[in-house]
Amino acid sequence: MVQVLAYADDVALLARSQTELKATFLEMEAVAKAGVWIGG
């Protein structure tokens, strides 16, 4: 499980393992590079 804390332009990812953290970071990076954002 990965928890995301976000405020303004700051984001902190908390994960139980380095593998989980890296996978989430890479997914967020891909979304950012694509210029796509889904959410509120």
ROLUM-980153 format. One record per residue: residue in three letters; x, y, z of N, C-alpha, C, CB in turn. Coordinates in steps of 0.2 Angstrom, whole numbers, plus 5000, padded with zeros to 4 digits. Each point is the difference from the previous one (the first is absolute). Glycine has a CB too. Layout:
N
ALAXYZXYZXYZXYZ
...
***
This chain:
40
MET500449945000499650065000500450065000499149945006
VAL500850114990500350064999499650065003500749954990
GLN499550095014499650065002500350064997499749955011
VAL499950104986500250064997499850065004499949944989
LEU500550105013499950065004500250064995500249955011
ALA499350094987500150054995499750075003500049924991
TYR500450135008499850075001500350054996499849975012
ALA499850074984500250044995500549974995499950095008
ASP500749924992500549974995500449955003500050104993
ASP499949885013500449955004499649935000500650095007
VAL499849864992499749935001500549965003499450014989
ALA500349955016500449955004499749934999500450095009
LEU500049864989499849935000500249965005500050014988
LEU499649965015500249955006499849934998499950095009
ALA500649864991499949934998500349965005499950034988
ARG499949915012500249945005500749974997498849985004
SER501350034989500649974997500350054995499649885002
GLN501050114997500350044994499749994994501150005007
THR498849934991499749984994499350044999500649895001
GLU499050115004499350034999500150084999499549915008
LEU501050124996500150074999500350014993500250015012
LYS500249964985500350014994499549994994501149965004
ALA498549994997499449994995499550055000500249885002
THR499750155004499550055000500350074997499549955010
PHE501150064992500450064997500050004993500750005010
LEU499549944987500049994993499450014996500949925002
GLU498550065001499450014998499850075000499649895004
MET500550155001499950075001500450044995499749985012
GLU500950004987500550034995499749994993501049985007
ALA498749964991499849994993499350054999500549885001
VAL499150125004499450045000500250084999499449915007
ALA501150114997500250074999500350014993500250005013
LYS500249964985500350014993499550004995501049945004
ALA498450024997499550004995499650065000500049875001
GLY500050165005499650065000499349995002500750054992
VAL499149895011499449975001499950005008500049934989
TRP499450105013499950005007499249985001500950095003
ILE499049865001499349985002500050015007499949914990
GLY499650125012499850015007499750075001501049925003
GLY499050095004499650065002500550065001499149935004
***
